[in-house]
């Protein structure tokens, strides 16, 4: 389906924000069946020549760029913008090797996930798992994934976003596109379920924390205790949160809150948003603005944590590691490092496997999470349950919020002991470590 064809079918409704294009209830899987797990991601140009058509596909998506132009007018405008932007963006890709690493890394994630799903869950249940990649703006597109699934005899489908925090501009767009392909008969219809968000999955949180620890080793020992963590997420227009009630911002802050709680608030931390385009108002503070503010306060050591990016691509490898690094140095930040994305971190792959299996009723119930593999610590056990059955965190549990917070939602809570706030008279065992440069631990 071309971008122009998709535009003709596009109609905004609340399902784009709240989910609902597919059932969220778990699917029953019988012995001998094949489950296709479709990893949803944005994709990236693998060669400089691919940059312009990739950007055109991106700009044509009404779920991510909502402009009041339809049909041929939008087509020509997006072609022009893509051509103009490709000249600069192509140079950016040249600086990180001539193309995006995202597709290669996503393939590695898919292979690791398939192996783990079959070893841990598939073999005991007599079920076979196959993983597929459906990129939104570049190959392999959803149509290519579906064709491969049909050829390989898939029986049931789980749509699994590589976006832990739901947004209409990411997960929502991919789900809508897959649903539109089904509705128009361009791909087969399978019994399908999907994963909405896993922003606070314990192993995802633990994997982030371990990546932070690895990156902290790059700093001289003498400054490690002074490092400020800046969790940088891709921004979205403010209208998405204010008017459409997109849960993305709340879920980003939920992830950061859980990471810092897991780390017992060992370092000062902040949240910022990157990659703003266009004149409209976006989520704030922007990453450069936050770094400028920290530099003015005397901060000289910063670790950038790409919290919403589970796979390295241009926004980590170029924007944070090259472009923003130069700005940070100009601001006076002496020690600046960027945490690698999770990529194939074993705990992250386990998290993906568990949220997938949570949406299935297998012939053999999944074993208690944390028993196999690296797992979460035994002191925080949890079971794999359908995502709709998991409670959300009580709003008072989350201390990390932004100045624009709309209190839209809280993340699903996997560990029962964490879901409710501690009694008011109970002593906190892990109080937030106050920043010596700011009254608030997070911004």
Buried (B, 14 or more C-beta within 10 A) or exposed (E): BEBBEBBEBBEEEEBBBBBBBBBBEBBEBEEEBBBBBBBBBBBBBBEBEBBBBBBBBBBBBBBBBBEEEEEEEBBEBBBEBBEEBBEEBBEBBEEBEEBBBBBBBBBBBBEBBBBBBBBBBBEBBBBBBBBBBBBBBBBBBBBBBBBBBEEEEBBBBBBBBBBBBBBBBBBBBBBBBBBBBBEEEEBEEBBBBBBBBBBBBBBBBBBBBBBBEEBBEBBEEEEBEBBBBBBBBBBBBBEBBEEBBBBBBBBBBBBBBBBBBBBEBBBBBBBBBBBBEEEEEBBBBBBBEBBBBBBEEEBBBBBBBBBBBBBBBBBBBBBBBBBBBEBBEEBBBEBBBBBBBBBBBBBBBBBBBBBBBBBBBBBEEBBEBBEBBBBBEEEBBBBBBBBEEBEBBEEEBBBBBBEEEBEBBBBBBBBEEBBEEEEEEEEEEEEBBEBEBBEBBBB
